[in-house]
Amino acid sequence: MDSHAVVIGGAGRLGRLIVQKLLDRGERVRVVGRSVQSARRSLPPGAVFYQGDVRDPQALVEPLARSSALIYCVEPGTSDDGPDRPETTLYQGVRHALAAAAVGAHRPHVVLVSQMHATHRAHPLNAYGRVLDWRLAGEDAVRDSGLRYTVVRPAWLTDAPVAGQRVRLEQGDRGFGQVCRQDVAEACVQALYCESAAGVTFEIFNEAGVGSTPWSEAFAALTGDRVPVG
Ligand SMILES: NC(=O)c1ccc[n+]([C@@H]2O[C@H](COP(=O)([O-])OP(=O)(O)OC[C@H]3O[C@@H](n4cnc5c(N)ncnc54)[C@H](OP(=O)(O)O)[C@@H]3O)[C@@H](O)[C@H]2O)c1
């Protein structure tokens, strides 16, 4: 990468795995989150922490300036109203990050961590502050941003990889299952390096089996969100 990567939510359980994988590749990594204590506990040496809340657009300007990659993996609040309603992080926060990322000549690749069921308006989860509606609105903001992007919709997250489980990517938001954070983190990082991951939205699951498809091939088998015009 020409410049640094920014992981918003990078001190979280998924985010810190992404941070480590980027550092292992020799990338410069900035992390945004609210809690200094959590960052001290969770972040590997080498990551540069910026204290900031995605609900405050100003807080994102400095870390995102001249970035090559933005990975957004923020856990929403679930209140029906007030600052902890999902809209503030899943939609407004995404818009703030996109605006900060699009300043200047650098055009970062954006990887948005969403969730399976983002399109299921009638799902019981949507009773929690319309979390699924706001997930989809955040996804749409990324897809409409004009930036290079990948939208990743994990199934229910688990911590430990299970032996004999491989990765399956799907589209259409019809599946249900689990996926370990290690595999989601790898998908997010690989998306930054594989041309075939640009402009796609997909769900990610674990399933019984061995021998996962190479990432570039798995991404290339997906359908792009838009048919190129002209
Ligand atoms: N749990 C599941 O089964 C599941 C399934 C599908 C998708 N997901 C999504 O996958 C992503 C990662 O999940 P996870 O369980 O690994 O998350 P996590 O451990 O809860 O980490 C989330 C991170 O978000 C940061 N954050 C929350 N509010 C913020 C704000 N207003 N401004 C800046 N940072 C904020 C937190 O840091 P601070 O508190 O320090 O700000 C934390 O580091 C999330 O988007 C989650 O919704 C989860």
The ligand as a MOL file (V3000), in Angstrom:
LIG
                    3D

  0  0  0     0  0            999 V3000
M  V30 BEGIN CTAB
M  V30 COUNTS 48 52 0 0 0
M  V30 BEGIN ATOM
M  V30 1 N -21.3520 -10.5040 17.0230 0
M  V30 2 C -21.7640 -11.0620 15.8970 0
M  V30 3 O -22.1780 -12.2330 15.8410 0
M  V30 4 C -21.6970 -10.2590 14.6120 0
M  V30 5 C -22.2240 -10.8090 13.4410 0
M  V30 6 C -22.0920 -10.0880 12.2460 0
M  V30 7 C -21.4540 -8.8470 12.2330 0
M  V30 8 N -20.9640 -8.3290 13.4130 0 CHG=1
M  V30 9 C -20.2530 -7.0430 13.3270 0
M  V30 10 O -18.8560 -7.3160 13.2070 0
M  V30 11 C -18.1020 -6.1950 13.7150 0
M  V30 12 C -17.0650 -6.6650 14.7230 0
M  V30 13 O -17.7060 -7.3470 15.7780 0
M  V30 14 P -16.9250 -7.6610 17.1690 0
M  V30 15 O -17.8390 -8.5360 17.9680 0
M  V30 16 O -15.5460 -8.1350 16.8960 0 CHG=-1
M  V30 17 O -16.9240 -6.1810 17.7840 0
M  V30 18 P -16.3960 -5.6430 19.1970 0
M  V30 19 O -15.4110 -6.5770 19.7970 0
M  V30 20 O -17.5890 -5.2390 20.0170 0
M  V30 21 O -15.6080 -4.3220 18.7160 0
M  V30 22 C -16.2910 -3.2330 18.1910 0
M  V30 23 C -15.4050 -2.0220 18.2010 0
M  V30 24 O -16.2190 -0.8850 17.8570 0
M  V30 25 C -15.6900 0.2210 18.5460 0
M  V30 26 N -16.7420 1.2440 18.6320 0
M  V30 27 C -18.0130 1.0990 19.0910 0
M  V30 28 N -18.6780 2.2640 19.0320 0
M  V30 29 C -17.8060 3.1680 18.5150 0
M  V30 30 C -17.9040 4.5530 18.2040 0
M  V30 31 N -19.0340 5.2230 18.4270 0
M  V30 32 N -16.8220 5.1630 17.6650 0
M  V30 33 C -15.6600 4.4830 17.4480 0
M  V30 34 N -15.5250 3.1740 17.7190 0
M  V30 35 C -16.5780 2.5200 18.2490 0
M  V30 36 C -15.3240 -0.3370 19.9140 0
M  V30 37 O -14.3010 0.4210 20.5260 0
M  V30 38 P -14.5960 1.5070 21.7030 0
M  V30 39 O -15.6670 0.9180 22.5840 0
M  V30 40 O -13.2940 1.7190 22.3680 0
M  V30 41 O -15.0680 2.7150 20.9600 0
M  V30 42 C -14.7690 -1.7100 19.5520 0
M  V30 43 O -13.3820 -1.6630 19.3950 0
M  V30 44 C -19.1480 -5.2360 14.3010 0
M  V30 45 O -19.5150 -4.2920 13.3050 0
M  V30 46 C -20.3280 -6.1670 14.5610 0
M  V30 47 O -21.5580 -5.4590 14.6320 0
M  V30 48 C -21.0620 -9.0060 14.5750 0
M  V30 END ATOM
M  V30 BEGIN BOND
M  V30 1 1 1 2
M  V30 2 2 2 3
M  V30 3 1 2 4
M  V30 4 1 4 5
M  V30 5 2 4 48
M  V30 6 2 5 6
M  V30 7 1 6 7
M  V30 8 2 7 8
M  V30 9 1 8 9
M  V30 10 1 8 48
M  V30 11 1 9 10
M  V30 12 1 9 46
M  V30 13 1 10 11
M  V30 14 1 11 12
M  V30 15 1 11 44
M  V30 16 1 12 13
M  V30 17 1 13 14
M  V30 18 2 14 15
M  V30 19 1 14 16
M  V30 20 1 14 17
M  V30 21 1 17 18
M  V30 22 2 18 19
M  V30 23 1 18 20
M  V30 24 1 18 21
M  V30 25 1 21 22
M  V30 26 1 22 23
M  V30 27 1 23 24
M  V30 28 1 23 42
M  V30 29 1 24 25
M  V30 30 1 25 26
M  V30 31 1 25 36
M  V30 32 1 26 27
M  V30 33 1 26 35
M  V30 34 2 27 28
M  V30 35 1 28 29
M  V30 36 1 29 30
M  V30 37 2 29 35
M  V30 38 1 30 31
M  V30 39 2 30 32
M  V30 40 1 32 33
M  V30 41 2 33 34
M  V30 42 1 34 35
M  V30 43 1 36 37
M  V30 44 1 36 42
M  V30 45 1 37 38
M  V30 46 2 38 39
M  V30 47 1 38 40
M  V30 48 1 38 41
M  V30 49 1 42 43
M  V30 50 1 44 45
M  V30 51 1 44 46
M  V30 52 1 46 47
M  V30 END BOND
M  V30 END CTAB
M  END
